[in-house]
Amino acid sequence: MCKIISTLFFGFVFFFQLQAEVLTGIEVLKQSNFNILEGKRVGLLTNPTGVDKNLKATVDILHEAKNVNLVALFAPEHGVRGDEYAGVKFNDAKDSRTGLPVYSLHGNVRKPTAEMLKNVDVIVYDIQDIGCRSYTFISSLGLLMEAAAENDKEVVVLDRPNPLGGLKVEGPLVEKGFFSFVSQYNIPYVYGLTCGEFAQMINNEGMNKKACKLTVIQMKGWRRSMTFVQTGLPWVMTSPHIPQVSSAMAYPLSGIVGELNAISIGVGYTLPFETFAAEWVTSSEQLAEALNALNLKGIRFRPITYKPFYAIGKGKVMRGVQVFVIDYDKVMLSEVQFYVLQELHRLYPNKDPFKLGMLKNYNMFDNVCGSNKVRTMFGKRFVFDDLKDYWRKDADVFSKFSKKYWMYEK
């Protein structure tokens, strides 16, 4: 039966007619009565986003299944149950609900060791990603696959939607010398694949040292052109600063600038990744007018003033803009932040964002960008036209190349 729902998305109310329910990998696995896991010792790499349509955790589903022998859990950033803060390293532990051992992949070890895998035959991956290279869950997936190949283990990926959709690709590939946990693989900043498609690609393209035995449990009913709202699926926050699907959509819009630790991007306020503001901005209206005068496709800016509860500008009056996406198909998400820096520098030429953050180095910024060229090319004049060709050089080629790994049509 069709139903119509509305949602407030980046400040605008949209109405969607939901034609069919999307079933994620865990739902499809349940429908098969977990037959791919029978007779095997199972490990699970997951976090709180690994849930079925009724919000029951995949951990608990597999633990309770009579024909599944779940023996170990593997924890990415934020932990299996989501009780670890962003960026904080944590140790191995025991899951309080199931009593199973939890092996940390966000402490001193990021790739499962032979010792961690010795009592496991197959490792299941079930995490909702957000479609951006610097978000570390796909790095954990890739390293898990590499470890599985080295130790003759199987990997089963339970697929989930890409909340940015399966058609948007933005940003350059990673350059030699800038591979890291936030740029683990040579893909664009916004890469337009589901985690299952991504896994197939790195396995088949030699992006790991050795390919693993991989099975992807495909979704049913998902199309590349879908917004997350159209899937009918509940959104579980993927990390503390991605509480809503709108936050996931905004992450590539401001996350790179956030690494400079120089201006507020709404983290620490109620609009994570949806604002740009600073204590030294004297007129929110002037900044909004300057940005709107650029006539950037698919996007508008409104003046905003707020006091962050924590993080950059805690307790201080911050003036700037809130970003509104009005045509998602047209907007170039990752470019917005550079235009904001451009206009901030034009209006406040004595405020250099590469110096305001008092960073000892720019390693994280460069690694997230996948190169130091973004900083050096843009930082000369703070004009996006100086960077545009470099930023766009790989997107079309990757879009065409990656189509062979599409499991879902438009």
N, C-alpha and C positions, 0 to 999 in steps of 0.2 A: 504494500500500500504506500503510495507517495505521501510525503509530508513536507510541509514548508516550515523552515525555521529561520530566525534572524539572529545575527550576531553583530556586536560592536567590534569592528576590526580597524585598527589604526584611526579611530575616531569617526568612522562611517558605519552606518547600519547597512548590511547586505542581507538579501533574502535568497535562500537557496532551496531548490527542490531536490530532495534526496530520492533518487530513483532506486538505489540498491544499497544494501549494507555492505561495507567493506569488511572482509574477514582477514585479520592479520595472520602471520605464520603460526602463532600459538593456537589460534582457532582451527586452522587447517590441520595442524598436528593432532589436536584433540579429535577431530573428525575421523582421522585415520587410526584412532586408538593407540597412538604413539608407536606404531609398528616398527618404525625405523630405529627406535631405541631399545626394543625388546632384546633381552639376553646380553645387554651391554652395561658396563659400568659407566655412568653418565656424570660428567661435570657440567656446570652451568655458569656462563659469564653473563651477568645481568645486573640490573639496578631497578629502582622503583618503577621505571617506565615499562618494564617487562610485565604486562598485565593482559588479561583477556578483556572482552567487552564489558564484563561485569566488575572489572577492577580487581579481580583476584590475581595475586602475584604468580608469575610463572614458576618461581621457586616452590611455592606451596602446591601448585598444580602438579608439578613433576614429582614432588615429594610424596604426595598423596596417591598418585597413580599406582595401581596395584602391579602393573607390568613394567614399571620404570624403576631402576635401581640408581637413584640419585645419590652420589657419594661425596661430591665436593662442589664448592662454590668458588667463583673467581670474581674479585671486586675491582671495577674500574674506578676512575676518579669519582668521588662522592660516596662510594661504598655500595654494597648490595642493597641495603635498606635505605640508602640516602642520608645517612647520619654523619657523613664526613663533609667538612667545609671545602669550598673550591680551592684547589691548589695544595691543600694540606696532605702531607704524606701520612700514611697509616700502616699499621702492622697486620700480620695475619691474626685471625681471631676465630671465634666460634659463633655461628649464627644462633641467636637466642631462641628463635622459634623452632628450628628443625634440629639444632644440635650439630649440624654439619660443619666441617672445617671450612673457613673462608680464607682463601689465599689472596693477599693484596697484590694488585698490579698497579698500584699507585703509591709505592713506597720506594725502597731501594731497588725493587725488581719491577720491571714493566712488561717483560716477556716471561710467560710461564716457564719454570725450570723443569728439567727432567724429573726431579724429585716431586714436584707438584703434580706431575702428570702420570707418575708410575702406576697409580691405582685406577686410572681412568682409561676408557676405551674410546669414548666420543665426548666432545665438548660442544654444548649447545650455546648459541649466542642469541640473546633476545634483549635488545636495547633500542629505544626510540632515539634516532639521531636527528640532527637539525640541518643537514645538508651543506655544512660549511667546513672547509678543510681544517681549520684551526681548532675545531671542537674535538676533543681527544678520544671520543669513543671509537671512531673508525681506526685510529692508531692502535688502540687496544685490540680491535678485531684483527687487524693485519698482523700484529705481533703474535697474537694467539694462533693464527693460521701458520705462521712461520714456525712456531714452536711445535705445533701439531705435526707438521711435515718432518721436522727433525727427529721427532720421537714416534713416528709411525702411528699417529692418532687421527681419528676422523673429526671433522667439524661440520656441524649442522647450524645453518643460519636461519632463524625465524624472521622472515622479512616483515618490514613495516614501511609506511609511507614516508617519503621525503616531504617535510612540511613546506619546503620551498618549491615543491612541484618537481616534475621530471623533465622540464624543458629549459629552465633557467641555468645558464652557465656564464660565469664572470670571473675575470682575473687571470693573471699569468700562471704558468707552471712554476714549480720550485726549481731554483738554480742550484748547481753544485756548490756545496759549502753551507747551504742553508736548510738542509733536511734536519728535522727535529721532531719531537713528540707532537708539536703543533703544526708540523708540515711533514708528516712521515712519508707521504707518497707523492709522486709527481703528477698531481692533478690540479686543476684550477681552484681558486679560492671558493667559488660556488660551483659544484660539480654535477648537479642534476641527475644523480643516480640514487636508487635505494641502497640500503646497506647490502642487500643480497646481490644486486647488480655490481656494486663496488667490489664485493668479495670475489665474484666471478672474474672481474677484470684483473685484479691484482694477481689472482691465481694463474690466469691464462696468459698474461702479458709479461711474466717474469719479474714482477715488481718485488717479489720476495725471492730469497736465495733458492727456495725450493717450493714447488707447489704441493699443497696438501690434498687429501681426499675430502672433497667438499660437496655438501648437499645443501641446496637452498630450498626451503619450504616457502613457496610463493604465496602471495596474498590472492584472494579472490575478490574481484569487483573494483580493484583500484585502477585508475587511469592517470596518465602522466599530467594531464591538464587539471587535475583535481586540486582544490584547496583542501587544507586539512579539515575544515568545517564540513565540507561536502562528503567526507568519508563516514560521518556519523559516529566516529570514534571519540572516546573521552580523551582529553589531553591531561597527561600527568606531567608535572614539571620535570624537565630533563636535568635541571640543576637549580640551585637556589635563585639564580638570577634569570632563569627562563621559566617563570611561573605560568605564563599563558602562551598560547600559540602565537599571539601577536609579538611576544618577546623573541620567539624563535625567528620570526620573519624579520625582526628589526636587528638581530645580532649581526648579520653581515653589513648592515647599514652604518654601524658605528663602532663595531668591536675592535677594528684595527686602531682607530684613534684612541680607544680606551687604554691601549698598551702604553701610550705616552704618559699616562698618569698626570695629565695637564689640565684637562677640562672635564666637567661632569657629562656623562652620557646617560644619566638617569639611573645608574646603578647606585643604590643607597637611597633612592626615592621610589615613588610608586610606578615609575615608567621606565624600567630598565631597558637600555639601548635605544630608547625612543626620543631622547633629547640631546641637545648640545648647549651647554651653559657654562658660564664662568663668573667669578666674583667681579672681575675687571670689565665685564661687558656693561656699558653704561645705558644702552638702549636696546631692549629686546625687539621693539618695533622696528628700529632701523635695521637690525640684522635680518629680521624676517622679510622686510621689504627688499633688501639687497638680494637675498636668496630667491625670493619669488620672482624677482626681475630677471633671473637667469632662465626662467621658463624651462626648467628641467622636466623631462617627460615623466608623467605619472605621479608627480609628487608635489606637495605644497607644505608650507611652513607657517606656523603661527607663533606669536610671541608668548613666552612663558617665563614666569618668575617663581622660584621655589627654594626651599631649604632642605637639603639632603639630610636624612636621618643618620647616615653613616657614609663612609668612603669619602671621595673627593668633595670638598666644600662642606663637610659636616657642620650643620648649625649655622651656615652662612647663607646670605641671600645671593642666589645664583640667577643670573639673567641670561636668556638665550632663546632657543626655538624648540618647539615640539614638531616632529616630523609626521606627516600624514600621507600615506600611500593612497592615491585615488584611482590609479590604473596600474595594477600589479604587472600586467603583461608588458607594459612599456617601461617601467622604472628600472634603472640600472642601480640596484641596491648598493653594491659595494663602492660605487663612485660618489655617492652622496656625501660621505664624510670628507672627501678631499675638496669638494666644492665648499663645504662649510668652513674648512680650514682656510681655503682661498679667500673667502669673504671676511672671515675674522681677521686675517692678516692685512687685508686691504683697509679695513676699518680701524684696526689697532696694530699698526706696523711695528710697534715696539714690543709686541707680545709674540715671541717665537715659541710655538708649541713644542719644538724639539729641545727647548731649554727650560721651559716653565716647570716641567715635571721633576727636575732635579735628579734625573736618572744617571746612574754611574756609567751605564752603557745602553745601547739600543738593541741588544741581542734579541730580546723577545719581540720587539716591533719588527725587526728585520726577518726573524724566523717566521712570524705570522704572515708577513708579506711574501715570504719565500725568496727574498733577495734584499740586498742593501740598496739596490738601484731605485726602489720606490722612494726611499728617504733622500738619497742624494739627488735624484732628478727633480723631485717635487720641492725639496727643501731649498733649492737655489732661489726661486722666485715665488713659491707658493701659488703657482698657476697650474690648474689641472691639465691644460692643453700641453704642458711640457711632459706630462706623464701619460696622457691618454693613449697614444699609440702603443706604448709598452704595456699598459694595463690590459689592453684589448687584444694583444697580438695572438694569444693562444686559444681564445674562447671558441671561435668558429671551428677551428681544426679539431679541438677536443670534442666538440658537440658531434661532429660527423664521425669521428673515430669511435666514440663511446656508444653509438647507436647499435653496434653489433652485440652489445651486452644488455640491451633493453629486454626486459621480460614482460613489459606492459606497454600497451599502445596508448596513443593520445586520447 
